[in-house]
């Protein structure tokens, strides 16, 4: 695993990127910011926590802070990603306004029709321009307008997961609900009446990750949340996340983030 499993973002950032069909996202990740992912061209699949989606042109993927996700099966994409933190929101909005603006994040994917997307693109261009020129900073105004647009059209939810992977989502859901109790792969295989070999092969084929990579990443994700948001000891956090010893927890954590849990806590708080 690479050191970018967890990514720390500034208060606000926006980027437009084009990838050809040979591009492969190097790793799954999550971060400390809200993310709006606007796919402007192309197609790929998105793994987000315990769900898999087909993401097509003019879809918007919405990720809350510390939400595990990865894109794969890329078919030449152009996308705009917008990031903003809780701290940024509290600089400009009241608690009531924040709760209202973030309503769209109750959805994983929103599909925008051809009439709505140009309005969204206009706001993205205004945000890009304002992010470069900070002499008349109106980022919070344009962000509020953008989130309002998404809230007005959040009923355009993409509810159908990839038909090929619909049943597979049950496995992802089971792992996410039991990640800290699972001690061996056979337990998952037995739960779904399949062989260990078939489970591992299918998992790698569907997600691009090994089953052990996925489980450990879910554990580390939850460990990071506890390190940031609680005063629990390293031992207590390791046990809560399903590691059988603090030594093993620290080793897996350092392999994932290239730092110890203590170093991560000190850097993040």
N, C-alpha and C positions, 0 to 999 in steps of 0.2 A: 504494500500500500504506500502511496505517496504522502508527503507531508501536507498536502492540500486537502486532506479529508475534512478538516475544519478550516474554514476561511473567515477571517475577520475583515469586515468592510468599513469604509468611512461612513459618516452620517448619511451621505447621499452620493450615489454615483450612477452613471448611465453609460452604456456602450452598445455600439452597433457592430456586429461581426458577421462575416460571410465565411462559410465552410464549404469546401468541395466534398464530393461523395466519399473521398478517401479518409476524411477526418474521423477520428475515433476519440471520444472523450476518455481521457486517460484514467479517470477514477470517479467513483461516486463521491459526493461531498455534501456538506451542509454548512450553514454559516449563521452569523449573528444578526442578519438583517432580513427584512421582508424582501421577497424577490417577485417581480413581474417579468415573465418571460414571453415576449411577443414573437411568434414565428411568422415572419413576413413572406418567406418563400421556402418551398421544400417540404420534407416529411421526415419524421423519425419517431421512435418510440421513447416513452418516458417512464422510468421506474421511480415512483415516489412513495416512500414508506412501504405500504402493503398493496399498492395498486400499480397496474401497467396500463398505459394509454397510448393509442395512436394519436400523434400530434400532427395536425395538418395546417396548411396555410391559413392565417388569420385566427389561429387558436392562441389563447393566452393561458399559460400555466402560472399558478399562484402558489408560492411557497412561504409559509410562516417561518420565523426564525427557528433554527435548529431542526429543520425538516429535511430528512435524508432524501436525496434525489440523484438521478443519473439519466442522461439521454444516450441512446444507442440506435443502431440500425439507421444511421444517418443517410439521407438521400439528397445531399447538396442543400444546405440550409442558409438562410439569411435571417438573423434574429436580432432583436433589441432586448437587452436585459437592463432592468432598472432595479436598484437596491436602495432601501432606506431603513434606518434603524428606529427603535423605540425612542431613543434620545432625540432624534431629528423631529419626530412627530410631537413630542412634548415641548419642543422649543417654540412651536407655532400654533398648536391646536389645544383646545380643552379636552378633558377626558371624554366628555359626551360626544364631541366632534370626532375624536379618534375612533370610538366604538362604532360610530355611524360609517365613517369612511372605510374602515376595515371589514365591513360586512361582506364584501366580495370574496374575502379570503376564506369564507366558509366553503368555497368551491375549490376543486383541484384544477379543473380546466373549464374555460369559458370559450365558446365558439362565437366569433363576431361575424356578422354578415357583411356583405359588400357595401352596404350603406353606412354601417357603423364604423368599420375599420378606418376609412379616411379621416374621420373625426378623431379617432384615437391616434392615428399617425401624426396629425397636426399637433396634438399635445406632446407627443414624443419629440418632435422636431423643436418645439418651443423649449422643452426641458433640456435637450442637448445644447441648444444655443445658450440658454441661461446658465448651464453648468460650466460653460467655457468663459462667458463674460459675467463676472460677479459684481460689476459696478452697479447694476440695478437688479438685485437678486429677487426674483419672483418665483423661484422654484416651488415654494410651498403652495402658491396659488395654482400653478399649472398641475402640480401633483394632486391637489384637491379636485380639480376639474376632471383629471384622468380617472381617479378613483370613483368619482360620481358617475362618470360614463359607464364604468365597469359594473357598478352597483345597479344602474338602470337596466343593464342587459345580462345580469348574472343568471337570469332564467334560461339563457341559451347555454345550458350546461351540457357538456359532453358526458353523458352517463354511461355509454357503452364502452366497456373496455375491449381490447382486442379480442375478437371472438376465439381465436386460437388459444388465448391465454386466460380466458375467463375462469376456468376451473383452477388454473395455477394460482390465481389470486387468493384462493382459499389457503394454499400452503403459505403464501407470504403473510396473510393475516394471522395464521396460527403461530408462525415464528415471532411476529411482532407482539403478540399477546403473551407468549411463553418464553421469550428469549432468555430470561434469567433463570428458567427452570430446566431448560433443555441441556442434557449432559452428553448426549451422543446423537449422531445422525439417525441411527436406527429408530430412535423414538419418534422422529418425524415420519419416517417411512412406514412404521407400523400404524401410525395415526391415520394414514391415507391408504393403507393396504397396498403399498407398492414396494418394490425392492429398493435397497439402498443404492444400487448401481443406477437404476432407472431414475431415481430421485436426483442424484448428483449430476447425471448426464443431462436430464431435462432442465435442471436449474441453471447449469452453465449455458446451455443452448438458449434459454429464454432470457436470462438477465445479463449474460456476459460475465458473471461473477461465479466463483465457487461458493458452495453452500457455507463453508467455514468463513470465507471472506465476508459474506453477507451477515451472518450471525454476529461475528466479532465487531463489524462496523455498527450494527444496531446497539450492541452492548456499549461500545465506546461513545456513541452518540448520547446515550442516556447517562453515561458516566460524566461526560462533559457538562451536561445540563446540571447534574448534581454538584459537580465541582464549582460551578459558577453560582448556583442558586441556593446552596445549603452550606452548613458548617460541619457536615458529617466528615468523619475521618476517612483517609484513603482506604483503610481496611473495610470500614462500613460501606463505602461506595462500591468497592470491588465485589463484596458479597451481595449487595443489593442488585448488582448488574449481572450476577451469575458466574463470577470468577471464583474458583475454589480456593485461591490463596492470593494474598496481596502481592507476592512476588510475581505470580503469573499475570495478574492484572497489570502491574507496572511494565512488565516485559511486552505484552500485547499493545498496551497504550503507547509505549515508546516506539514500537515498530510502526504504528499507525501515524503518529503525530511528530515523531522525532523529538519528543521531550517527555519527561516524566509527568505523572498526574500533578505532583506538587508544583512543578515548573509551569504547567498549563494554568493551574489555579492562580498562581502569582501573576502571570501575564494577563489573564482574562479579567481579573477583579481589581 
